[in-house]
Amino acid sequence: MREILIVCGAGMVSGKEIMALELGNGLAQQGQSVSFIVSFWSSGDFGDRLKLLRLPAYILPIGFISATLTKRCLSMTAEQIWRWPGLVWGYFQVLRRLRPKKVIHTNWHHVLLLLPFLRPERDVFWLHDLIPDLPQYRRVFGWFERRLDSFVCVSQATACSLRKIGISESKIRVIHNGITDPASSADPPPPPSQCFRIGIVGQVGAWKGHGDLLEAFALVARRHSAVELHIFGKGAARYKNELIQRGVELGVADWVKWHDFVSDRRHIYPNLDVCVMPSKTTEAFPLTAIEAGFFGKPAIVTRVGGLPEIVEHEVNGLLVEAGRPEEIAVAISRLIEYPSFRLLLGANARLRAIERFGRERLVEEFRTLLNAESAN
């Protein structure tokens, strides 16, 4: 197969960008020629990671376009429109130089900006988000459907959101995310802790359910004395301060540990007993649940988005309803009071992660998809 081009603007590195790196590196290690298009509106982190992996990248003015009437969104959209001719010319030059057999797009904003270049026999959209059932999305994704070979969805939940806006079943594929096993047997085990350590990992925001987890932790702390809540991630200072103040009001501030962002997952999960993902809004396929599984940690997650596709209730974790701190508290207490059950869930989580969510499976499924579409 000729060159594969992955379009991933990557203003910052989060789940979508991590998956693009995993796929690109995995394909390259199998002898496939892979290049990236990235945006110059970025922190530079994604580009640095591509350099470490020796994956070539072309930097273009590809960014953000929105109808949201806020000053920031309007400013970003205006600059993107002003730079669109330069984007078109630069993208045309990349296509002429590489002549890619397949182009994998990872952001609907970028698909829209590059709409004139889309070809059904070449372009696929790797969809990492759930699409709202709104008229504007029906219209825009209808344009995409006519110009794309397929939509590659990271979860059945994502695929379902496409069906709701009228995308044909023949255009929908599902390939679950997969990552390189981050847990190394060579790493020494962490020292034993006298506390039961509850963790939440990822961006700190109200939609992630941090407030619900804090309320649940206060309920758990009334029943179990030796417990700690560890919060990993960055977020708006105002929301973080609200959580800190709420912890004081609940009387648990001394047992809530803030860690900011930690890039090396080996410094997170081995030091936890359970990972909680109390998301209040639907997420396509959160990587945190997969990461916890690789480290043999059970997860307590809400029944939203793609989370139930990762965690099976009482097999590799526990499922609770979103927005119900008391249910989260009961689930946490259950794992504290029944350590053998917790260890069984953790062992199952490790096995499930290796079998279903490894990078090798992700790369092989993508290779099969791309080769099959090339033959059609």
PyMOL commands that set and color helices and strands:
alter all, ss='L'
color gray80, all
select helices_A, chain A and resi 15-29+45-53+71-98+108-113+115-117+135-147+156-164+169-171+206-208+210-223+237-250+253-255+265-267+269-271+287-294+307-310+325-337+339-356+359-375
alter helices_A, ss='H'
color red, helices_A
select strands_A, chain A and resi 4-7+34-39+57-60+102-105+123-127+150-153+172-174+196-201+227-232+256-258+274-277+299-302+317-320
alter strands_A, ss='S'
color yellow, strands_A
deselect
rebuild
show_as cartoon
